[in-house]
Amino acid sequence: MNTLRDDWRRFIRHGFRYEDFSDRIYRHLITVGGFDRMYDPTELRETDKRYFWTAYFDEGLSWLVAFIEQFGGTLDGVETMGDEWIDLAPDLNRSLIEEMQLIYPALLDVLLAQEERIYENYKAFNLHEMEIGDGGWTTEQRADASQAYDRDFYYFGGQEIFDYDGLDNDLRDRLAQAVADHIAPNTAATFFEALCPATAPQPAQETLFTARRTRQLNRRRLAVTPSQHRAAPTAAATAVTPADVAQYREMRAAL
């Protein structure tokens, strides 16, 4: 008989597909997994389950990354922004963490690379439109505009392009293949061994991975969670406040 851990392993290793998102996984997440804000655990409704899966595993690329961080990286809850959710069911939650930590580097590498491609395409399109509007730029002006865009992109709401850029079957297949390739030589590896294998990545690759992950974590600091969107899907829910501005300035100073 399959256990929650068995269901979880199948789900996270095969592209987070809906057919693998069992009722048992969903119920655990909304009761003792830190995702209990907007979902009624006493009534398992298919519409709520589908909404949850769509928000975290289908439509919002950045929210899948945040979910993976909760169980494999920072361990900070997407909804709680702390790790107290683990103590709601310590044994079960730690078993899910162990499974995610084994494959966390492979998943994150694929997803952050995908985010990077989305960002670069979005940036190139917008800078091109801006340059046309200005009647052309010099090489120096183009470089300055590129740096300014990188600096201010997330503060001015640009993270939304990742919130609504979803997963297609090709990306799910790539995730599953990356996990399979990662697990094969690292079946018995611990989390830290998986992140720092005997054959270490080239410094440039490691720096790129770290930079991508830093950008993603910083985006979360100003983001609105799917549950918050559902609770108050209005412009006011995403408005930038003075506290956000102060937080942004602190974030920039730390980079």
KAZIQUI-V388333 format. One record per residue. N is the residue number from 0. RES is the residue in one letter. SS is DSSP state (2 for helix, 1 for strand, 0 for the rest). D_CENTER is the distance of its C-alpha to the mean C-alpha in Angstrom with 2 decimals. Layout:
N/RES/SS/D_CENTER
N/RES/SS/D_CENTER
//
This chain:
0/M/0/31.39
1/N/0/27.62
2/T/0/25.82
3/L/2/22.47
4/R/2/21.39
5/D/2/22.73
6/D/2/20.88
7/W/2/17.56
8/R/2/18.30
9/R/2/19.17
10/F/2/16.13
11/I/2/13.46
12/R/2/15.82
13/H/0/16.74
14/G/0/13.86
15/F/0/12.88
16/R/0/15.97
17/Y/2/17.58
18/E/2/20.80
19/D/2/19.28
20/F/0/17.69
21/S/0/20.83
22/D/2/22.30
23/R/2/22.34
24/I/2/18.57
25/Y/2/18.15
26/R/2/21.01
27/H/2/19.81
28/L/2/16.41
29/I/2/18.28
30/T/2/21.15
31/V/2/20.27
32/G/0/16.53
33/G/0/15.72
34/F/0/15.07
35/D/0/18.70
36/R/0/18.93
37/M/0/19.60
38/Y/0/20.53
39/D/0/24.04
40/P/0/24.20
41/T/0/27.93
42/E/0/27.67
43/L/0/25.39
44/R/0/25.24
45/E/2/23.90
46/T/2/22.82
47/D/2/20.60
48/K/2/19.14
49/R/2/18.54
50/Y/2/16.99
51/F/2/14.51
52/W/2/13.64
53/T/2/13.57
54/A/2/11.26
55/Y/2/8.47
56/F/2/9.55
57/D/0/11.53
58/E/0/11.54
59/G/0/8.24
60/L/2/6.15
61/S/2/3.86
62/W/2/4.30
63/L/2/4.10
64/V/2/1.55
65/A/2/3.27
66/F/2/5.74
67/I/2/6.25
68/E/2/6.76
69/Q/2/9.08
70/F/2/11.08
71/G/2/11.11
72/G/0/10.56
73/T/0/11.55
74/L/0/12.42
75/D/0/12.06
76/G/0/11.71
77/V/0/9.34
78/E/0/12.77
79/T/0/15.04
80/M/0/13.49
81/G/0/15.76
82/D/0/16.48
83/E/2/19.46
84/W/2/17.90
85/I/2/18.79
86/D/2/22.44
87/L/2/22.51
88/A/0/23.08
89/P/2/23.08
90/D/2/24.24
91/L/2/22.03
92/N/2/18.80
93/R/2/19.67
94/S/2/20.43
95/L/2/16.97
96/I/2/15.58
97/E/2/18.12
98/E/2/17.11
99/M/2/13.41
100/Q/2/14.53
101/L/2/16.86
102/I/2/14.40
103/Y/2/11.34
104/P/2/12.60
105/A/2/13.22
106/L/2/9.96
107/L/2/8.05
108/D/2/11.09
109/V/2/11.12
110/L/2/7.72
111/L/2/8.26
112/A/2/11.79
113/Q/2/11.13
114/E/2/9.53
115/E/2/12.59
116/R/2/14.91
117/I/2/13.92
118/Y/2/14.40
119/E/2/17.65
120/N/2/19.02
121/Y/2/18.39
122/K/2/19.93
123/A/2/22.85
124/F/2/23.69
125/N/2/23.77
126/L/2/25.72
127/H/2/28.10
128/E/2/28.74
129/M/2/29.35
130/E/2/31.70
131/I/2/33.66
132/G/2/34.00
133/D/2/35.44
134/G/0/37.79
135/G/0/36.34
136/W/0/35.17
137/T/0/36.54
138/T/2/34.54
139/E/2/34.22
140/Q/2/33.09
141/R/2/30.44
142/A/2/29.11
143/D/2/29.22
144/A/2/27.39
145/S/2/24.60
146/Q/2/24.24
147/A/2/24.44
148/Y/2/21.75
149/D/2/19.33
150/R/2/20.49
151/D/2/20.24
152/F/0/17.57
153/Y/0/14.86
154/Y/0/17.66
155/F/0/19.22
156/G/0/16.41
157/G/0/15.10
158/Q/0/11.41
159/E/2/12.45
160/I/2/12.72
161/F/2/8.99
162/D/2/9.10
163/Y/0/11.92
164/D/0/11.65
165/G/0/11.43
166/L/0/11.92
167/D/0/15.58
168/N/2/17.63
169/D/2/17.78
170/L/2/14.08
171/R/2/14.28
172/D/2/17.42
173/R/2/16.01
174/L/2/13.36
175/A/2/16.35
176/Q/2/18.59
177/A/2/16.51
178/V/2/16.39
179/A/2/20.11
180/D/2/20.97
181/H/2/19.23
182/I/2/20.82
183/A/2/24.26
184/P/2/25.24
185/N/0/23.19
186/T/0/24.02
187/A/0/25.49
188/A/0/23.35
189/T/0/21.91
190/F/2/18.43
191/F/2/20.01
192/E/2/22.16
193/A/2/19.27
194/L/2/17.72
195/C/0/21.28
196/P/0/23.39
197/A/0/27.06
198/T/0/26.56
199/A/0/24.26
200/P/0/22.30
201/Q/0/24.12
202/P/2/23.60
203/A/2/22.37
204/Q/2/19.66
205/E/2/18.62
206/T/2/18.72
207/L/2/16.57
208/F/2/13.83
209/T/2/14.22
210/A/2/14.35
211/R/2/11.19
212/R/2/9.30
213/T/2/11.55
214/R/2/10.89
215/Q/2/7.15
216/L/2/8.33
217/N/2/11.23
218/R/2/9.70
219/R/2/8.55
220/R/2/12.23
221/L/0/13.58
222/A/0/11.37
223/V/0/12.80
224/T/0/11.22
225/P/2/12.17
226/S/2/15.02
227/Q/2/16.27
228/H/2/16.37
229/R/2/18.38
230/A/2/20.61
231/A/0/21.51
232/P/0/20.54
233/T/0/22.68
234/A/2/22.71
235/A/2/23.51
236/A/2/20.22
237/T/2/18.44
238/A/0/21.46
239/V/0/21.33
240/T/0/23.53
241/P/2/25.56
242/A/2/23.37
243/D/2/20.33
244/V/2/22.60
245/A/2/23.61
246/Q/2/20.12
247/Y/2/19.31
248/R/2/22.51
249/E/2/21.75
250/M/2/18.40
251/R/2/20.30
252/A/2/23.09
253/A/2/20.93
254/L/0/19.69
//
